[in-house]
Each structure stands twice: as C-alpha cells, then as structure tokens.
C-alpha cells in the first residue's frame, strides 16, 4: 500500500491515547468485555482505570507483588486498533500523516504519494521493560552510533547517527516500565522530559521528537523505602496513580486460583472445603507475625500450594494404581515447599525457619476452617463442664495412635479414620450438612484442628503422620 492509497481511503491521524479512549468508549457503549481475566477489581481498580484512559493519562499501578499489575498493563493492548499504518522501514513507527523521524520526512519528500506503507498489528505495539539499577539512558532513550557516523560521514549532532532506545521505538505503542522506583533518578529525569516536553536528549544533543507513547508504570510501595523512589517531577507528570489490592474474600481468591492453576488431574475429587483451606493459607500469611506485611503475599502462593497439593495426590494415585481419589488435608500439609519461597520473613520468622512458618500458616488455616463448622474449644472450656470433644479425647487415651501415610491407598486411609467413632458423632451433631464426598476431609480437619489447639498430639516420621493423646504421649516420653 502507498501513502496516496491511504489518503484516498480516508485515513486520519489519531494519537494512541485518543485510540485507547475511542475503543474504550465503544466497548462500554456496546457492553463488550473489558480486562478479561482480572478478578476482584470490578468495583475498585477497573473503574479507576477506565477514568484514567478516558482522561488520556499516563498511569502508575501501585501495589504489592502478585496483584496483577503487569497483567492489567498487557491487557490494555486489547483497546488498541487491530492494525495501524506506519511508514515502511521507519525505526520509530512513523505515522504516514504525521512523520517525526528524519528518515520518514525525507522518504515522503522524495516519494510523495508513492511512499510505501506497512501495517502494524496491536500485538506488536506493546513494549515492556523491568527497571533495574543497571538500566542506562542508551537502553531506554538511545545513544550515538559512532560507526554509523563514520560510515555516513555525518556529525554526531545529526539525527541519522542515533541508535534509538526502547522509548522512541515504542512510538505509537504502549510502554510498560515495571518496578519504576528501581530506575536510577537520572534515567527518570530523562523520562519526564519525554512525558512533558516531547524532548529527547542524547549525549547532550536535544531532539524535538513529539513521541506518541502511552506509559504504564508499575511500582511496589515497599520499594519507596528499601530500594529507591519515584522522583517528584516524574510522579507529577503521571496522570493517574491507581492502587491495587489482594483478593478481599476467599471466594474471589478461589476464582483466581481456578483460573490460574493447572487443571486438576482426572479422577481426583477436590472439595470446596479443600479449596477454602488452601486460600486461607494466603490470608493467614498476610496477617502472620512471622511474615513481612510490607512485602506482601502474592496470589501465586495459593496457586502454587494448590498445584503442589494436587500433584501430591496424583503421585499417590500413580503409586497405588488408583483411578479415583480425593484431595486430603495431609496433601495440603505436605505442600509447604510451595509456600516457603512465597513469603518474606521478619526476624522472628527467620529464627523459626521457613518450613516451620509454612506449617504454622497451614495449621492456622486449618483452625480457621475447623472453627467455621465445629464448636470453638476456647468457649467450651469450663471446669467440670463436658465438651463435645470429650469422647474423642477418651478414645485417643484408650486406643493406639492413628497413623496416616502420605501414599496410603484410599481404603487404608478411610479405614484408619473410621476407627475413630467419635468423629462420626461430631460430624452428625455439628455438621449434619457435610457432603458424603467431604466426610473424610472433615474428619482430618477435626484432628488437625485439635492438634492446632494443643488438645491432641501429632508427630511426623518420614512419610507417616501419627495422632495420639496429648498426655499419654507425654507420659510415654518419660518412661
């Protein structure tokens, strides 16, 4: 296609921010989907994002790790036109009707309406850079190419000897800079000149290049104190700062994990209670005294824990040649390796150790689920007053310990739990609506809940977890 044919077709220039605004309005008016896959932000982040786009602002997404900041930025490409025309061979995607590079201006001057045009798909209009302290001006803005200057016999002040950086090459594109505070202050200064004046400075040479770039920055509040900060003049030139957040409910968190985690294996039943338990681990971590709250706890913790737990169940099914099974509490208890790397510990947590902290988080999540369905032990303990758990305590005092093996087949696992008759009575009296497929999961929940409240004792040896009476095990240790 040529420039003349483009003009005949009625093409008109529009900036990328006008383009984003136009397509957003179209989607809103025609009830088209927006930011698909972003869950839990429907009444908080997304309305602010819409206002920012309508205002034609550059945007800063401010939030802790694992809050979908980068994903939101990438999804903004859906608001771009499917294809736009650019001058063929242009290093900075020059618009045919509004060229800004020397190359494009001279090509149009020489060829006029015969200037060749090519089309740029919206998938190619997204640039992303992770800000690190070693990012240079040359990386982002550009530098003088001395070899080109020598070959063409041109002055260093000539625009043709410039090797353009990522920002000029992102002309008419979305440009995302992740972790903006990590960018050196002098690099940030170079950015606000582009944002405000459309001015590019390379090696002291000023170039007036009205670049057409829509910037999306992401930043973590922790970085403001630990590693760097956004310089005030740059912050002042970012139109909208939008705060992201973690899921506000277990239900939203479950929906995110369902979307992001690898699908469960065929034949493995995963109860809603098991999903609740896994999501509760992240919620417990965000309020734990062992975890650095300023660093945050990514939604990836629940996703990784879920995947690890179902893989543990899959391994057990493979070893026992079983075609069907259910996710057990023990599978989740053994998923601590997927949790330890997802939390930043404070000093007390470091002293206790990452694995200890992971186990404590799982136990607190178990206790939370236990107290949702069964009487809270703290409210029952009065001297001389019977509790619903007395029969269970007596059973453990009078019987051998219960042993649950990680790779035990379903028949053995169920028969071992069925030995404890008071568990059936507790379920019947306090959780009569328990589904049949969840019965054994909640039998485990009762045991682990009582362990968390120091009413039963659990011990771990290799691939075996034993439950026994608290005082009987104490006296056995004295013998």
BATIPA-564390 format. One line per field, with one value per residue (C-alpha): residue number from 1; residue in three letters; x negated, y negated, z. Coordinates in steps of 0.05 Angstrom, whole numbers. Each point is the difference from the previous one (the first is absolute). Example, Ala and Ser with C-alpha at 12.3 -4.5 7.8 and 13.67 -1.06 7.14 Angstrom:
<rs>
i (1:2)
aa (ALA:SER)
xx (-246:-27)
yy (90:-69)
zz (156:-13)
</rs>
This chain:
<rs>
i (1:2:3:4:5:6:7:8:9:10:11:12:13:14:15:16:17:18:19:20:21:22:23:24:25:26:27:28:29:30:31:32:33:34:35:36:37:38:39:40:41:42:43:44:45:46:47:48:49:50:51:52:53:54:55:56:57:58:59:60:61:62:63:64:65:66:67:68:69:70:71:72:73:74:75:76:77:78:79:80:81:82:83:84:85:86:87:88:89:90:91:92:93:94:95:96:97:98:99:100:101:102:103:104:105:106:107:108:109:110:111:112:113:114:115:116:117:118:119:120:121:122:123:124:125:126:127:128:129:130:131:132:133:134:135:136:137:138:139:140:141:142:143:144:145:146:147:148:149:150:151:152:153:154:155:156:157:158:159:160:161:162:163:164:165:166:167:168:169:170:171:172:173:174:175:176:177:178:179:180:181:182:183:184:185:186:187:188:189:190:191:192:193:194:195:196:197:198:199:200:201:202:203:204:205:206:207:208:209:210:211:212:213:214:215:216:217:218:219:220:221:222:223:224:225:226:227:228:229:230:231:232:233:234:235:236:237:238:239:240:241:242:243:244:245:246:247:248:249:250:251:252:253:254:255:256:257:258:259:260:261:262:263:264:265:266:267:268:269:270:271:272:273:274:275:276:277:278:279:280:281:282:283:284:285:286:287:288:289:290:291:292:293:294:295:296:297:298:299:300:301:302:303:304:305:306:307:308:309:310:311:312:313:314:315:316:317:318:319:320:321:322:323:324:325:326:327:328:329:330:331:332:333:334:335:336:337:338:339:340:341:342:343:344:345:346:347:348:349:350:351:352:353:354:355:356:357:358:359:360:361:362:363:364:365:366:367:368:369:370:371:372:373:374:375:376:377:378:379:380:381:382:383:384:385:386:387:388:389:390:391:392:393:394:395:396:397:398:399:400:401:402:403:404:405:406:407:408:409:410:411:412:413:414:415:416:417:418:419:420:421:422:423:424:425:426:427:428:429:430:431:432:433:434:435:436:437:438:439:440:441:442:443:444:445:446:447:448:449:450:451:452:453:454:455:456:457:458:459:460:461:462:463:464:465:466:467:468:469:470:471:472:473:474:475:476:477:478:479)
aa (UNK:UNK:UNK:UNK:UNK:UNK:UNK:UNK:UNK:UNK:UNK:UNK:UNK:UNK:UNK:UNK:UNK:UNK:UNK:UNK:UNK:UNK:UNK:UNK:UNK:UNK:UNK:UNK:UNK:UNK:UNK:UNK:UNK:UNK:UNK:UNK:UNK:UNK:UNK:UNK:UNK:UNK:UNK:UNK:UNK:UNK:UNK:UNK:UNK:UNK:UNK:UNK:UNK:UNK:UNK:UNK:UNK:UNK:UNK:UNK:UNK:UNK:UNK:UNK:UNK:UNK:UNK:UNK:UNK:UNK:UNK:UNK:UNK:UNK:UNK:UNK:UNK:UNK:UNK:UNK:UNK:UNK:UNK:UNK:UNK:UNK:UNK:UNK:UNK:UNK:UNK:UNK:UNK:UNK:UNK:UNK:UNK:UNK:UNK:UNK:UNK:UNK:UNK:UNK:UNK:UNK:UNK:UNK:UNK:UNK:UNK:UNK:UNK:UNK:UNK:UNK:UNK:UNK:UNK:UNK:UNK:UNK:UNK:UNK:UNK:UNK:UNK:UNK:UNK:UNK:UNK:UNK:UNK:UNK:UNK:UNK:UNK:UNK:UNK:UNK:UNK:UNK:UNK:UNK:UNK:UNK:UNK:UNK:UNK:UNK:UNK:UNK:UNK:UNK:UNK:UNK:UNK:UNK:UNK:UNK:UNK:UNK:UNK:UNK:UNK:UNK:UNK:UNK:UNK:UNK:UNK:UNK:UNK:UNK:UNK:UNK:UNK:UNK:UNK:UNK:UNK:UNK:UNK:UNK:UNK:UNK:UNK:UNK:UNK:UNK:UNK:UNK:UNK:UNK:UNK:UNK:UNK:UNK:UNK:UNK:UNK:UNK:UNK:UNK:UNK:UNK:UNK:UNK:UNK:UNK:UNK:UNK:UNK:UNK:UNK:UNK:UNK:UNK:UNK:UNK:UNK:UNK:UNK:UNK:UNK:UNK:UNK:UNK:UNK:UNK:UNK:UNK:UNK:UNK:UNK:UNK:UNK:UNK:UNK:UNK:UNK:UNK:UNK:UNK:UNK:UNK:UNK:UNK:UNK:UNK:UNK:UNK:UNK:UNK:UNK:UNK:UNK:UNK:UNK:UNK:UNK:UNK:UNK:UNK:UNK:UNK:UNK:UNK:UNK:UNK:UNK:UNK:UNK:UNK:UNK:UNK:UNK:UNK:UNK:UNK:UNK:UNK:UNK:UNK:UNK:UNK:UNK:UNK:UNK:UNK:UNK:UNK:UNK:UNK:UNK:UNK:UNK:UNK:UNK:UNK:UNK:UNK:UNK:UNK:UNK:UNK:UNK:UNK:UNK:UNK:UNK:UNK:UNK:UNK:UNK:UNK:UNK:UNK:UNK:UNK:UNK:UNK:UNK:UNK:UNK:UNK:UNK:UNK:UNK:UNK:UNK:UNK:UNK:UNK:UNK:UNK:UNK:UNK:UNK:UNK:UNK:UNK:UNK:UNK:UNK:UNK:UNK:UNK:UNK:UNK:UNK:UNK:UNK:UNK:UNK:UNK:UNK:UNK:UNK:UNK:UNK:UNK:UNK:UNK:UNK:UNK:UNK:UNK:UNK:UNK:UNK:UNK:UNK:UNK:UNK:UNK:UNK:UNK:UNK:UNK:UNK:UNK:UNK:UNK:UNK:UNK:UNK:UNK:UNK:UNK:UNK:UNK:UNK:UNK:UNK:UNK:UNK:UNK:UNK:UNK:UNK:UNK:UNK:UNK:UNK:UNK:UNK:UNK:UNK:UNK:UNK:UNK:UNK:UNK:UNK:UNK:UNK:UNK:UNK:UNK:UNK:UNK:UNK:UNK:UNK:UNK:UNK:UNK:UNK:UNK:UNK:UNK:UNK:UNK:UNK:UNK:UNK:UNK:UNK:UNK:UNK:UNK:UNK:UNK:UNK:UNK:UNK:UNK:UNK:UNK:UNK:UNK:UNK:UNK:UNK:UNK:UNK:UNK:UNK:UNK:UNK:UNK:UNK:UNK:UNK:UNK:UNK:UNK:UNK:UNK:UNK:UNK:UNK:UNK:UNK:UNK:UNK:UNK:UNK)
xx (0:-22:10:46:45:3:22:53:27:14:-51:-8:-54:17:-46:-5:36:57:1:4:55:40:-2:16:62:21:-7:38:57:6:-8:-64:-46:-57:-62:21:-34:-8:40:19:-13:69:19:-68:-58:37:45:-61:-35:58:-1:-75:6:58:-44:-57:-47:-65:12:-37:25:-22:6:-35:-25:49:56:6:-32:-39:58:45:-52:-5:76:2:-24:71:23:-46:23:-14:-50:-29:-38:-74:-52:-37:-71:11:-38:52:67:11:72:7:37:-42:-73:-50:-65:-49:4:76:0:-52:34:66:-35:-33:57:62:64:-42:-30:8:44:3:48:-18:43:20:-38:-64:17:-18:-68:-20:-62:-17:-34:-65:-57:-43:50:-34:22:-23:47:61:-12:-58:-73:-46:-24:-72:-7:61:-27:-66:30:48:-50:50:-7:18:53:36:63:-17:-58:45:13:70:16:63:42:-7:10:64:29:76:-4:13:-64:-1:-56:5:-27:-10:-34:-58:-17:-57:21:-39:37:67:-19:-9:69:37:-30:32:66:6:-38:-7:-75:-53:-71:-56:-72:19:34:73:50:71:37:73:2:70:-7:49:-39:21:-45:4:-30:-2:10:-56:-49:10:-39:-42:-29:18:56:36:-30:51:0:15:54:31:4:35:73:32:-27:43:-6:8:16:4:66:49:34:-13:50:-37:-67:28:24:-70:-33:50:-19:-75:-18:-12:63:11:-15:55:31:-23:58:-15:52:18:-24:-69:0:21:-57:-52:23:2:-76:-12:48:-34:-69:21:14:-54:-50:-54:12:-22:67:-35:-26:69:22:11:62:-50:-8:70:-10:-66:27:60:-42:-48:56:35:-67:-10:67:-17:-65:38:50:-55:-37:64:26:65:46:38:-17:13:-45:-19:-19:-67:-12:7:-43:-55:2:-44:-56:46:11:-69:-26:63:-6:-51:-14:-14:-55:43:20:-72:-17:55:-16:40:28:24:35:33:27:25:37:33:20:31:39:24:21:39:38:9:31:47:35:-12:6:-58:-40:-17:73:14:-55:29:-19:46:40:1:-18:18:-72:-5:18:-55:-52:21:-5:-71:-18:26:-24:-63:-22:30:-51:11:-50:-13:8:54:53:71:25:-54:7:75:-3:-51:45:62:-34:15:75:7:-17:65:39:-33:18:71:12:-37:-5:60:-2:-69:-1:-18:-60:-27:10:-71:-29:37:-20:-71:18:25:-64:-45:44:-8:-75:-2:36:-49:54:-31:-72:-26:-69:-34:-49:-22:65:45:41:25:55:5:23:-38:-13:-10:-56:-29:-3:-27:-58:-17:-5)
yy (0:-72:-66:-23:61:-11:-72:22:50:-58:17:-53:-6:13:5:65:-30:-22:71:31:-49:13:75:-2:-42:49:60:-34:-22:69:39:34:35:-40:26:73:44:-56:23:-38:-70:-12:-54:-28:1:8:-61:-42:29:-19:-72:-5:24:-47:-56:21:7:37:50:25:65:1:63:59:60:49:-51:7:-68:24:42:-61:-39:56:4:-73:21:26:-72:-15:2:68:-31:-68:-26:-18:-24:61:5:-54:16:-34:19:-68:-17:-13:-65:-24:24:-21:36:-28:66:-5:-74:8:63:-37:-60:44:48:-40:42:59:7:74:15:62:22:10:49:-19:60:-34:-66:22:-14:22:-14:22:-58:20:-43:19:-27:-56:-61:36:58:-43:-62:13:-15:-25:54:-20:54:-25:-72:21:41:-55:-55:-37:-42:29:-54:29:38:55:26:12:71:-5:30:36:-62:-31:68:5:-60:10:59:18:-3:34:-11:49:-17:-74:-19:46:-45:-48:-72:-27:50:-22:-72:19:30:-60:-43:47:1:-75:-33:56:-14:52:-14:45:-16:-73:-6:-21:28:-25:65:-3:75:29:51:21:17:50:4:51:-9:35:-44:39:-26:-72:14:61:-13:-66:-49:-34:-70:-54:-33:68:17:-68:16:68:-16:56:42:61:43:76:49:73:40:-24:67:74:7:-50:34:68:-28:-27:67:38:-45:0:69:60:43:55:71:45:42:-45:-30:-69:-23:-73:7:19:-62:-43:29:-15:-72:-11:13:-65:-39:26:-17:-73:-8:45:-27:39:-30:-68:-35:-56:50:30:71:13:35:49:31:31:20:35:33:26:28:32:32:31:24:35:34:18:32:42:22:20:40:36:9:-35:-34:-41:-34:-64:-56:9:-49:37:-16:-74:7:29:-59:-45:2:-42:-51:-12:-39:-43:-37:-50:14:-50:13:45:41:8:25:52:22:-3:70:-11:-64:35:55:-52:-36:64:18:-68:8:69:-30:-55:52:45:-57:-18:68:25:-29:-45:34:-64:-15:70:9:-10:41:60:-13:53:-18:32:22:40:65:-11:-15:64:41:-22:13:71:19:6:-61:-13:3:-35:16:-49:54:42:26:-25:63:-1:-76:5:61:-34:-61:45:30:-65:7:-68:-35:25:-25:-69:-5:24:-49:-62:5:41:-33:27:31:73:-14:-49:44:27:-68:-30:59:-21:-73:18:37:-56:-53:34:5:-75:-12:46:51:56:15:12:24:9:55:7:7:16:-47:27:-28:20:-24:-61:24:73:-19:-45:55:49:-47:3:75)
zz (0:-13:35:-57:7:76:-10:-51:51:47:53:55:52:73:61:38:60:-45:-28:69:20:-64:7:74:-14:-55:47:56:-46:-32:65:-25:50:31:34:-2:51:51:60:62:-28:-30:50:18:-49:-66:8:17:-61:-45:26:-11:-72:-14:29:-47:59:9:56:60:30:73:40:32:-39:-30:-10:-76:-16:-60:-25:0:-40:-52:-7:-19:-70:-11:-2:-59:-73:-31:-50:-14:-60:7:-50:-24:28:54:64:43:-32:-33:-16:-76:12:59:-10:52:-17:-51:-38:-9:-16:-55:-28:-8:-30:-52:-17:18:-8:-22:69:20:60:43:56:73:40:71:28:-24:34:71:30:69:42:70:35:32:25:-60:-52:-38:-39:-63:15:8:-41:-47:-15:-54:-48:-17:-53:-37:5:-28:-57:-20:13:44:62:68:3:-60:15:-48:43:60:22:30:68:21:12:-70:-31:41:-37:-9:49:72:41:68:51:57:70:-18:67:-17:-59:14:13:-61:-45:29:-15:-73:0:27:-56:-49:38:5:-56:-51:2:-8:25:-23:18:10:-68:5:-49:-3:-11:19:16:5:57:53:63:53:61:56:69:67:62:34:-51:22:64:-16:-69:-30:-15:-57:-9:14:-69:-33:50:-13:-75:9:-7:42:56:13:62:-10:56:18:-5:53:10:-3:-57:-44:17:-19:-67:-14:18:-44:-58:10:27:-44:-7:50:-23:-23:55:57:39:31:49:10:71:-26:-45:60:41:-53:-9:75:2:-39:44:62:-29:-11:74:29:49:-35:-69:-24:-15:-39:-50:-10:-15:-74:-26:-30:69:-3:-73:14:64:-38:-57:49:40:-60:-26:67:-9:-72:23:51:-52:-48:54:21:-71:19:-50:52:65:39:21:74:54:4:-74:18:63:-45:-48:43:-52:-45:55:30:-61:-5:67:25:74:55:50:44:-60:-23:70:-2:-72:-65:5:71:-22:-59:45:50:-56:-23:71:11:-65:24:67:-36:-41:62:40:-57:6:70:71:20:54:37:14:27:51:69:60:9:-64:-55:-72:-67:-7:65:-34:-50:54:36:-64:-12:73:-4:-71:-40:-41:-68:-56:-67:-55:-56:-53:35:-48:9:35:53:10:10:45:45:8:9:61:37:13:36:-66:-30:60:-5:-74:13:57:-24:-75:-23:-69:-15:-69:-5:-44:53:62:4:-15:59:44:-13:12:70:16:-25:33:68:-13:-14:67:37:16:-40:-18:-70:-19:-67:-19:-72:-40:59:45:67:44:73:69:24:72:-17:-48:53:52:-52:-12:75:1)
</rs>
